[in-house]
Amino acid sequence: MPQTQNVKRYDLDERTFNFAKRVSVYVGHLSKTISNLEIGKQLVRAAGSVGANYIEAEEALSKKDFVFRIKICRKEAKESRYWLKLSDASTGKDEEKAVLIQEATELMKIFGAIVTKCS
């Protein structure tokens, strides 16, 4: 579908994939403390789960299944934000942490709006 310059298309499949990739890179730069190792594991799982559940939602068998999967996407984005806030960013990564927290928040809002529109 051709797009005009004024139309901004949000590809959630790609956006959630990029979020998970950026989180993975961010976690790789965290200092290797015991708490960061555990937080990092949880963060990578939650961030990856946002996109994985979105893919599942796209293949939903019913509207109820779709809404359920989108709710999981929202929950995982919220959990990602929580783990990001807990992480102890190493020097120079505070800006990336803030950007990732903002992206998690935006994803939460997008998935929340989808749930509202479907209800």
C-alpha positions as CSV (number, residue, x, y, z in Angstrom):
1,M,0.0,0.0,0.0
2,P,1.6,3.3,-1.0
3,Q,2.0,5.8,1.8
4,T,2.0,9.6,1.6
5,Q,4.5,11.7,3.5
6,N,1.8,12.8,6.0
7,V,0.8,9.2,6.9
8,K,2.8,7.5,9.5
9,R,2.4,3.8,9.6
10,Y,3.1,2.0,12.9
11,D,4.3,-1.6,12.2
12,L,3.9,-3.2,15.6
13,D,5.5,-6.4,14.4
14,E,8.7,-4.5,13.6
15,R,8.5,-2.1,16.5
16,T,8.2,-4.9,19.1
17,F,11.0,-6.8,17.4
18,N,13.3,-3.7,17.5
19,F,12.3,-3.1,21.2
20,A,13.4,-6.6,22.1
21,K,16.7,-6.2,20.1
22,R,17.5,-2.9,21.8
23,V,16.7,-4.3,25.2
24,S,19.1,-7.2,24.5
25,V,21.9,-4.9,23.5
26,Y,21.2,-2.7,26.6
27,V,21.3,-5.7,28.9
28,G,24.6,-6.7,27.4
29,H,26.1,-3.4,28.5
30,L,24.9,-3.7,32.1
31,S,27.5,-4.2,34.8
32,K,27.8,-7.9,35.8
33,T,26.5,-7.6,39.3
34,I,24.3,-10.4,40.7
35,S,21.2,-8.2,40.7
36,N,21.8,-7.0,37.2
37,L,22.3,-10.5,35.9
38,E,18.9,-11.6,37.3
39,I,17.2,-8.4,36.3
40,G,18.7,-8.7,32.8
41,K,17.3,-12.2,32.4
42,Q,13.8,-11.1,33.4
43,L,14.0,-8.0,31.2
44,V,15.1,-9.9,28.1
45,R,12.3,-12.4,28.6
46,A,9.6,-9.8,29.1
47,A,10.8,-7.6,26.2
48,G,10.9,-10.6,23.8
49,S,7.5,-11.8,25.0
50,V,5.9,-8.5,23.9
51,G,6.7,-9.2,20.2
52,A,6.2,-13.0,20.5
53,N,2.7,-12.4,21.9
54,Y,1.9,-9.8,19.2
55,I,2.8,-12.4,16.6
56,E,0.4,-14.8,18.3
57,A,-2.3,-12.1,18.4
58,E,-2.0,-11.6,14.6
59,E,-2.7,-15.3,14.2
60,A,-5.6,-15.3,16.8
61,L,-8.4,-17.8,16.2
62,S,-11.1,-15.5,17.5
63,K,-11.6,-12.0,18.7
64,K,-11.5,-13.2,22.3
65,D,-8.2,-14.9,21.6
66,F,-6.9,-11.7,20.0
67,V,-7.8,-9.5,22.9
68,F,-6.3,-12.0,25.3
69,R,-3.0,-12.0,23.5
70,I,-2.9,-8.2,23.2
71,K,-3.5,-8.0,27.0
72,I,-0.5,-10.2,27.4
73,C,1.5,-7.8,25.2
74,R,0.5,-4.9,27.4
75,K,1.4,-6.9,30.5
76,E,4.8,-7.8,29.2
77,A,5.5,-4.2,28.1
78,K,4.6,-3.1,31.7
79,E,6.9,-5.8,33.1
80,S,9.7,-4.7,30.8
81,R,9.3,-1.1,32.1
82,Y,9.5,-2.4,35.6
83,W,12.7,-4.3,35.0
84,L,14.2,-1.4,33.1
85,K,13.6,0.9,36.1
86,L,15.3,-1.6,38.4
87,S,18.3,-2.1,36.2
88,D,21.5,-0.3,37.2
89,A,22.6,1.3,33.9
90,S,26.4,1.5,33.4
91,T,28.0,4.8,32.6
92,G,26.7,6.2,29.4
93,K,23.6,4.0,29.2
94,D,21.2,6.2,31.2
95,E,19.9,7.8,28.0
96,E,19.3,4.4,26.4
97,K,17.5,3.3,29.5
98,A,15.2,6.3,29.4
99,V,14.5,5.7,25.7
100,L,13.6,2.1,26.4
101,I,11.4,3.0,29.4
102,Q,9.6,5.5,27.1
103,E,9.2,2.8,24.4
104,A,7.8,0.3,26.9
105,T,5.3,3.0,28.1
106,E,4.2,3.8,24.6
107,L,3.8,0.1,23.7
108,M,1.7,-0.3,26.9
109,K,-0.5,2.6,25.8
110,I,-0.9,1.3,22.2
111,F,-1.9,-2.2,23.4
112,G,-4.2,-0.7,26.0
113,A,-5.9,1.3,23.2
114,I,-6.3,-1.8,21.1
115,V,-7.9,-3.6,24.0
116,T,-10.3,-0.7,24.6
117,K,-11.3,-0.5,20.9
118,C,-12.0,-4.2,20.8
119,S,-14.1,-4.3,23.9
